[in-house]
Amino acid sequence: MADRRCVFIDFDGTFAHRGVAPRAHAEAVEQARANGHVILLSTGRPLSIVAPEVADLFDGVVASAGGWIRVGEQLLKDQRFPEELGRRAVEVLQHHDIPFSLETPEALLCTPRSARELHARVRPPLPEDGVGNGLQDLLDAIALPEDLASASFAKISLWGSPIRVEQLAQEIGPEIGALPNSITDDVSSGELHLVTVDKADGIATVAEHLGMAHASTVGIGDGMNDLGMLRAAATAIAIQGASPAVLEAAGGRTVPGPLEHGIVTAFDQLGML
């Protein structure tokens, strides 16, 4: 067996295609864990839209792009917007009449209008053979609280905004960062997050918790929210076709996407199978 590895794998576009993970990826994770390696899902999604059968494949989950971290049954981190900042973010979005959802480990919190728009915009594809329920996981997590402004949440997704997401982040305050949305191609859609939260936090927190050396850490991802993780990992691997910034963060090391079972390729290259 190769030296014991601690691997962090992005979900959408890396481990899964359209929210469904190939069975070959699930089997590779099972075999790598049986060989003594530690494998974690590291996703921008909140736990509420990670199918339980997907989460159960892994030793732990880094969700909400580093804001929520669990290893085994132990919760290591659950960082959310401070109350006043969260209230201001909701008020700004409502002032501009922008549809949005507040992401929590338990649900996607929406207004009735936002819920209707999500159902209209996010059309689950036909089921594929694999693990997970595709975009249906997102729709199933929707909840409609009476008072969004008082909700506790980790991240915000928004879409169809007349104002670019970067401008909204600036209006809310310097504590907020912005990322392109992974669900739609609308340039005025995206995510608002705490600038102090990053997937890199998952690597540092989990490695310390498990007592594993930094040299054992591996990050695999394809998106802009994977940059911190890739830069923090001792070994970084990008998905072929990722943006130049992601490829650079991985030092040019790449594997194919999920349709071509790139996780199997990565594990094989690392001597984990």
N, C-alpha and C positions, 0 to 999 in steps of 0.2 A: 504494500500500500504506500502511496505517496505520503509525504508529510501531511498531518491533519490540517484541513482547510476550514475556514469559516467564510461561507459564500453568501453574498447578498444579491438577489435577483429581482430586477424590475418585473412588473407584471405585464401591462399592456404594451404590445409590440416586442417584448423580449421573451417572457415565459408563455404568453398567451397571444392568440390572434383573435381580435374582436371579442375579447373576454372569455375565450375558451382555450384551455391549455391542451396541447396535443398529449395523448396518452404516453407517447415516447418521452416527453418531458417529465411527466409524473413518475414514470418508471425509472428514469435517470436519477431523480431526486431520491426515490426510495432506495436505489442501489447505493448511491453515494453516502446516504445516511447509514446504511447497513455496513458500509466500509469504514465508518467512524468519523466522517466529515459532518460538519454542522451547516445546515442549509436554511437560509431565511428568505422569506418573501420581503421585498423592499419596494413599496408602492406608494404612489401619490394618492391612491384611493383611500378613503376612510374604511375602517373595518366593516362598516355597515354594508358596503357594496363589494366585499370580498366573500364569495361563496364559501360556506363552512367546509365543503369538501376540498376546496383549494387550500384554505388556511391549514387544514389538517395534514396536508402533504409535508409541511415544513416543521422545523424545530422551533420556529418563532416567526413573528410578523413585525415588520417596521411599516406602519401605515401612516396616512396623512403626511407623506413626504418627510417623515422623521419626527412628527409630533406625538406619535403613539407607538410604543414599543413593548412587545410582549415576547418573552422566551419561555417556552413550555406554558405553564399556567401562571407564571409570575409577571405581573405588569410592572415594567420598569419606568415608563414615562407616559403621561397623558397631559400634554401641554395644549392649552386652548387660549383663545383671545381673552385678554383681560376684559372685565365686564364693561368698563366705560368705552374702551376701544371697540369692542364688539358692537355696542349700541350705536356708536358713531358710524361704523361701517354700514350697518343696516339702514340707518337714517339717510346716509348719502345715497345708497342704492335706491331706496324708496323715493327719495326726492327726485332722482333722475328717471324714475319709472322704469327701472331695469329689472328684468327677471333674473332670479338668482336662487341658489340653494345653499344652505349652511350645512357643512359636512361635520358629522359627529360619528363616534364609534357605533352609535345605536341606530342612526337614521339619517336621511337627507331631509332637512327641514325646509319647507317651502310655503309660499302663499298658494292659495287655490289657483291663481292665474299661472304662477310658475310651474305648478304641477301639471296643469293642462298643457303648457308649452313643452315641457319635457316629454310628455307622452306623445305630442305631435312631432317633435324634432328627433327624438331618439327611438328609432324603429328597430327592434331586435331582429337580427337576421334569422334565417332558418337555423335550427339547431345543428351543430356540428358534432362529430364524434370526438369527444374529449372530456375534460374536467372543467366544470363551471357552466354558467347559464348565459354567457354573453352579456349583452346590454340589459337583459331582463333583470339582472341583479341590481342595476341602478334603479329601475322603475319600481321594483319590489320594496326598496328601502325608503320610499317617499313617505313623509309624515307631515301633517298640517297643524302645527301648534297655533294657539290663539295669539300669542305675543312673541314674534320673532326677535324683537329688540332685546328681550331679556334672556334669550337662549344662550346656552353654553356650547361653543363650537370651536373646531380646530382650523377650518379653512373654508373659503367661499368659492363656489363656481358660479359664473355668470355667462350670459349669452345674449346675442342680438342687441348689444348696447350701442347707443348713439355716440358714446364716448369711449375712447380706447381704454383698455384695461389699465395701462400704465398711468394714464391721467387720473383714473379713479383712485389708484393706489396713492398718488401724490396728494389728492384731495383729502383722503382719509387721514393720512399722516405718515411720517417717516418710519414708523414701525412696520409698515406694510410693504410687501414686495408683490410683483406681478409676474405671471407666467402665461404663455399661450395655452389655450385649452386643448386637451387631447381628444375631445369628443367631436367637435365640429371644426370646420375650416374658416369660420367667421373671424375676421381680424379683430373684431370688437368683442370677442368672447375670450374667456380665460379664467384664471384662478387668482385669488387674492390670498396671501399667506403672511404669517409673521416672518420678518426678515431674519429672526434669530433661529428659525427652524429649518433644518436641512436633512436630507437623507444621510449625509456624512455623520450626523449625530447617532444614527443607528449603528454604524460601524464602531465608533468609539465606545458607545454605551454597552453594546453586546459583547465586544471583545473584552472589555474590562470585567463585565459581569461573569463571563465564562473563564476568565484568566487565560485568554489566548493571546499569543503574541501578534503584534501588528503585521508581521511578515506573513502570517497565515491568512490574512484577509483578502478576499476577492470580490470585486464589484462587477456586475454585468448589467448593462442598460443601453437604452436607445434614445432617451429624450433629454430635454434641457433640464428637467428637474433631477436628472441623474448625474449632473456635472459634479456636484459636491461629493457624491458617493464614489464616483470614478476617481476623482482626484485624491480622495482620502484612502482608498484601498491600496494595499501593497501591489496587487495585480489587478489591472483594469482591462475589461473587454467590452467593446462596443458592438452593436448590431450593424451589419453591413447596410449601407444606405442612410445611416444616421447623419445628422448635421456635422459640418466641419468642426464645430466646437466640441461635440461629443467624441468624434474620432480623435481629435487632438488630445482630449482628456484621457483617452485610453491608450495613447502612445501609438495609435495606428493598428493596434491588435483588434481583430474583428472575427465574428462568427456569423453564420446566416441567421435569418429571422426564424420565428417559431414554425412557419410552414415547412421549413427545411430542417427543423429540429436542431437549432443552433446550440441549445443548452447541452444536448448530447455531445456535440462537437467540442464545446468548451470543456466539459468534464473529462472527455477522452484526452484532450490536449494536456490537461492538468494532471493526468494520471489518477483520476478519482474513481474510475469505473473498473 
